[in-house]
Amino acid sequence: MAEEAAAPPTELKCRVEGRGPAILLLHGVGGTHTVWNDMVLGLSKEFQVLAPDLRGHGRTRAPSDSHFTFAEMMGDILRLLDDRGIRSAHLVGLSAGALLALRTALDRPDRVRSLTMVSGAAYTDSHTRAVAERWEETYSKEGTDRFALRLLKDLYYPDWVEANLDYADAVREQVKHQDFTPALRWAHAMASFDERTRVATVSRPTLIVQALNDAVVEASHARILRQSIPGAQIRLLAETGHTVPVERPKELSEAITAFVRSVESSSRTTPS
C-alpha cells in the first residue's frame, strides 16, 4: 500500500452521550454527525457514544494543509480517542466512514474493539467511482438544487423519500448552504481505496450491514466482506437505500447494540 499524505491531526467537533464502552460513529462523504441523530440516545443508554464531524465536515474546519486522505482522517479519530482517554473503541462507519473504520482496524487494531461496516466495502469499484464523479459534475456544473436532487436519488430508497418529503426538503435547504469541496476531496481519496489484499487479516469482531437497494455501494460487497473477514456477521436490509442510519435507525441500533454486547461479554469471559 502506497504511503498517503497526511497533515497533522486536527481536533474534531464531537457529540458525546452516555457512559460505558465507547462506540465511535463515523459518517461518510459530505455527511455530519447528524446522520446518527436517531440512534445516539438509544445507544447511549448503555454505551458512551461519540459522533464526530470529520475533517472539513459539519462543525470541524479543515486546516489549510489538509489532504483528506484516509491516513489523515485516521490520525484525527485517533487523536479524538486520545483526547478522551479512550484506549480502544467499537468503530461503526457508514459508507466512506466504513472504509475509514476498516483502515483503522487494519492499521491500528490495538485501538479497535470491534468493527461495524454499514454500506461499506473492501475497495471502491467502478460503480461507486462513477457515482462520486456524477456528484462532482452535478455540483460544479448544475447548481445546488440539482445536486440535492441527485443526492436524494442516490442515497435514499425512493419509497422512503416519498414518505418523508419534509426530510427531502430539509436536505435541499442544507445543500444550499454547505460547501462540499472538502467532501469531494475526500471522495477523490476514496476512489483509490483498495484493501482487498489485507481485508482477510482483520482481527477484530466484525458486523456487516448492507442495504439491498443501495445505489452507491452494490450489495455484493457485503458478501465479499463476510467471506473475507474471519467470523464476520452480516445483516441485510430489504427496501432500504444507502443511508441506513436515517432510513432504518431502529433496526441498525438494535443490531449494533446486540453485537457490541456480545463482544463485550466475550471479552469479559476470555482469559487474559
Secondary structure, 3 states (H helix, E strand, C coil): CCCCCCCCCCCCCEEEECCCCEEEEECCCCCCHHHHHHHHHHHCCCCEEEEECCCCCCCCCCCCCCCCCHHHHHHHHHHHHHHCCCCCEEEEEECHHHHHHHHHHHHCHHHEEEEEEECCCCECCHHHHHHHHHHHHHHHHCCHHHHHHHHHHHHCCHHHHHHCHHHHHHHHHHHHHCCCHHHHHHHHHHHCCECCCCHHHCCCCEEEEEECCCCCCCCHHHHHHHHHCCCCEEEEECCCCCCHHHHCHHHHHHHHHHHHHHHHHHHHHCCC
